[in-house]
Amino acid sequence: MKKLVRELLPFGSLVLVIAILSLWQPDSFLTLDNFLNVLRRSSVYGIVAVGMTFIIISGGIDLSVGSLLALCGMCAAGTMIRLGGEEPTVGIMAMGTAVGLLAGAVGGMVSGALITKLKLQPFIATLGAMSLYRGIALVMYDGQPINVSSYRYLGEGALLGIPISVILFLAVIATAGAILQFTRFGRHIYAIGSNVEAAHHAGVRVDRSLIGIYTLGGLLTGLGAMIAMSRTVSAQPTAGVGAELDVIAAVVIGGASLSGGRGTVTGTIVGTLLISFLHNGCTLVGISTNAQLIVIGVVIVLAVAMDQFTRRKAGDAA
Amino acid sequence: MALCPRVESSQFALEMLGISKSFGPIKALENVTLRVQQGTVHALVGENGAGKSTLMKILAGVHQPGAGTIVRNGNTCAWKDPSDSLAAGVAMIYQELSLAPDLTIAENVWLGIEPRGPLPGTYSKSRILADTRALAERHGFDVDPNQKVENLPSSTCQIVEVLKAIARNAEILVMDEPTSSCGEHGVAVILEMVKKLSRGGTTIIYISHRLEEVVEIARDITVLRDGRAVHTGPINDLKIPDIVTLMVGRNLSDYFPKKKVEVGSTALNVSELSSQTVENISFDLRWGEIVGVAGLVGAGRTELARVLCGLDPSIHGSVAIDGRITKIAKPADAISSGVMYVTEDRKRTGLCLDLPAAWNMTLPCLTELGMKHILNLGRENEIAEETAKKLSLKWSGPGALASALSGGNQQKLLLGRAIIAQSRLWVLDEPTRGVDIAAKIDIYELIGRMVADGKAVLIISSDLPELFGITDRILVMRRGRLVADLVTSETNPEAVMQLAAVDKGRT
């Protein structure tokens, strides 16, 4: 029973926020357009946060996602204009997208290799990667953004009225949730995060799994980068500055533990949406973007404190 | 000069009278009395689980006694906290040392009680150096106070711990297995230190498995067995074999009769196996056989198991299973070759405590269950439930967190892995440590059933009656080497203890 309460806590907070905003601003908030808008806006960080969920459950962290977001965009956009000039064909845009995704996967794999092969702490390894990737993204085109005005599909396209980015977001959620709950790889992620020594003793190939986890995280960051790039029809070398913190916040609000072994994709989604709806709601009721930071900060601390509190209670009962 | 001793003051520096302590249904100590004379070395010996550490934790104020009193200098004491006992002059020096490796010897000795420096918030470096030097000289220790602790041998670390205790005005030192991680030279250093301390008037309670040390330095001895003090008195009329007999005493076969099992062909052949920590190990294990590995803590038993199960690399020698040379380079290789290692440290290297019990059971065996990629959660739970029945596991269900289970049931989760993986060769490292009697018997019965089923079991244990109760043969290890391969029915605990504890050339 207590466990149920604990697991529903972030979800309950989300429902509460939506309910309050619905009562407060029924005309502007409670509309399909507004909801789709929030979903579309949360899809980029949401997809990245799903990857971060895997990493945090394994007991790690990835600070490089913001930089990698920019690097993937630059790689993809660079490929498109190199091969296709101002008006790249669909084929070339697809190729650019593949390059962007690949850059993400490789970026994640590098972090994973630094952590497992050089035995660096994830915080340090990805702190280095964060600077490295940002540097590369900036150096590539002398710090200039690249315009890809015809790359609109992921950002603006829609299928049956549902934005493509939202569909991708939902697909990522479903796949990632299934991987975590229903595959041996997913089980190993929990085991590594819960007790890496015990996992190793039990025959889990810890290094291989960790490289896989960071690669997957990088790949999802690449996907997020493609959507972000398509939305602004440009690749910015300064994109995603500070994104890692928003993403980590979403995962933690969703009930994951930074010490590993705990967390779910649904929790992360709830965390992502909670932050998005708060931003959205604040804007609608006229709270400035600067003041919104205060609101978000308070919510992060409250959410994690509540989680700790209910957990301690449950621990006492056990 | 008129000395005026109080009537009740005795020659005892410390008396623990009629101490009893229970943890739930388990009686850890029953009416134990320990009297330690001022300025002597008093040895406290007993097998693992005999109650030594519980008694010392009560002395340290970590636990409170269920019954009985502690008398220090004629005053009855009730210590609620380790700081209370330290204030009364009793200091513990535990096996795991608690020094800060990056600080110097002097800084460690005065940590937390630094003499104030000229400015607020500072301490006088020159003073702690001088004080440490004086303290060391007074007790005849040769240490450089300015040296970092990081690079010191463990025997010197023990000296630092002792200085730290003395700097806090300790008059009674409790040393728990101070030589367990020392080489030959380190042992000599520590014994010398103890003798010097004792000559200087410090009272020492000395806990050790190494009986030759005990008879060398102690004046009195108290032997604990199953939570009772079975002997206490001066050591001079006792020889090592006498002490061993007092320690072992009981016979497990009383409540676990070993069943006769037809022994099959050679299951495991280990030939000249060496690693960083074990040297030139050769032995055989046959299907249907239970072979014990005896030895002191640090003799290399766990290290042998780690090499066999792919946790540590071997640098020489070979392992053959069923006559075929088998390369086991990582734990997964061991599991797929039918070898399951059950760790001695289930909390640190065995279980994922905050994950469900069922997940813990199936973790190493998912491939064997046909779940190489995709899990079948329904079937997983079914198998877990089934295995739980075979183990008489007490849990609220497969979803119960491993941390919510008792020690015995946690141990059964790990044993369940071998059942689920249908491992043929079980390597069990202290499988009944910290487990209550009922669960112990369940575990013995399980082992008995498994060998009757043609499996082979290698069991590492510090509990000699256990080894004598259930094994066919006993291997004895000492300092990384195999020193004896004995048929259980043809030997006795005293002989095994002697082989394990006594170095040739010493005593």
Chai-1 contact restraints between the chains, C-beta under 6 A:
chainA,res_idxA,chainB,res_idxB,connection_type,confidence,min_distance_angstrom,max_distance_angstrom,comment,restraint_id
A,F182,B,L375,contact,1.0,0.0,6.0,A-B,restraint_1
A,T183,B,H373,contact,1.0,0.0,6.0,A-B,restraint_2
A,T183,B,I374,contact,1.0,0.0,6.0,A-B,restraint_3
A,R184,B,L366,contact,1.0,0.0,6.0,A-B,restraint_4
A,R184,B,M371,contact,1.0,0.0,6.0,A-B,restraint_5
A,R184,B,H373,contact,1.0,0.0,6.0,A-B,restraint_6
A,Y190,B,L355,contact,1.0,0.0,6.0,A-B,restraint_7
A,A191,B,C352,contact,1.0,0.0,6.0,A-B,restraint_8
A,A191,B,L363,contact,1.0,0.0,6.0,A-B,restraint_9
A,S194,B,C352,contact,1.0,0.0,6.0,A-B,restraint_10
A,S194,B,D354,contact,1.0,0.0,6.0,A-B,restraint_11
A,S194,B,L355,contact,1.0,0.0,6.0,A-B,restraint_12
A,N195,B,C352,contact,1.0,0.0,6.0,A-B,restraint_13
A,E197,B,T349,contact,1.0,0.0,6.0,A-B,restraint_14
A,A198,B,T349,contact,1.0,0.0,6.0,A-B,restraint_15
A,A198,B,G350,contact,1.0,0.0,6.0,A-B,restraint_16
A,A198,B,L351,contact,1.0,0.0,6.0,A-B,restraint_17
A,A198,B,C352,contact,1.0,0.0,6.0,A-B,restraint_18
A,H201,B,P331,contact,1.0,0.0,6.0,A-B,restraint_19
A,H201,B,T343,contact,1.0,0.0,6.0,A-B,restraint_20
A,H201,B,T349,contact,1.0,0.0,6.0,A-B,restraint_21
A,A202,B,L363,contact,1.0,0.0,6.0,A-B,restraint_22
A,A202,B,P364,contact,1.0,0.0,6.0,A-B,restraint_23
A,G203,B,P331,contact,1.0,0.0,6.0,A-B,restraint_24
A,G203,B,A332,contact,1.0,0.0,6.0,A-B,restraint_25
A,G203,B,I335,contact,1.0,0.0,6.0,A-B,restraint_26
A,G203,B,P364,contact,1.0,0.0,6.0,A-B,restraint_27
A,G261,B,D354,contact,1.0,0.0,6.0,A-B,restraint_28
A,A318,B,A404,contact,1.0,0.0,6.0,A-B,restraint_29
